[in-house]
């Protein structure tokens, strides 16, 4: 089965955070983490998927107030934070979403994501991942983490599912954009 045929079946995307939705940098002061930088296109890609019938879940090895704020702002209901054991967490998110592993894609960037890559039908990593991670996934994205990689994946899924008008026409985009924040 081709990548495009598998993308047509995707009903859930599970994403890592640091190194995927961010560039992986952690900004600390004496009180702890103070800032993360998220790309607006990634947020828009998340919302476009959700508004078009594809659920999005967040699975992060870290937990922070900043991350919880971003998840809330995007309206993401499925998430596990502070979970380093990602295989069991992925399986639980899949169960909660009411989908199968064959209907699930995972995007990650580091060794902690390897078990999740193995159980999801499709696995993706960012352009700046290490070679040993790139060799463990179905597809390596063109964009780097925190630079629009999730949006690239979102566009691939929406295109495969015949919903590209959501992002490649002003009318389609505005119809969806009225319902969301990025």
Phi, psi and omega in degrees: 000134182286163177303315181298320178295322178291321179298327179300331185270354186290127177240352180213132171242124175255128182238140167286171181248288185293120183097349177242294178279343173237173178277003177094350179286143177243124181255118184239150163233192183298337181269357180116202182295130184242345184200145169225149178249120179248145180271131181300325180296324177295317178299319178295320177299319177299311182295321179297318176299311183298321180287349182241028169087008177251119180286152177233132177236148177251133177227108185234142174286346180246159176227138177202158176300322180298313180295318179299323177296315180297317179300315179296316180300326181275351179076024180281125183261335182259118177197151169229129180241148181073026181251110177270337179269092192275342180295305180297321180296318177299313181299322178291320177296320177299315178298313181296328179282345180073033179236179178253169176297330179290345179254016187238136172244148179233139175235124180213182185219359187212179186304325180298340182272350184306315179297326179291320177303319187290332185260345180268149182303318180235140177230141183226153171222167183275161184299329184264017175287160177292155182302322180292336174281316179303325181283349183262357185247167177284328184208139175257125181284161180282325184277152175277164176300136180076005183236023178104013180296317179297320179298321176302314178296316179303313179298322179298315181294311181298322178295313180299328182269009177073024183244026183295343178298339178298327182242345184252011172222143180299319181297313180296318180295313182297325178300318180281319186298330181298338184265001190219164167243155181245000000 
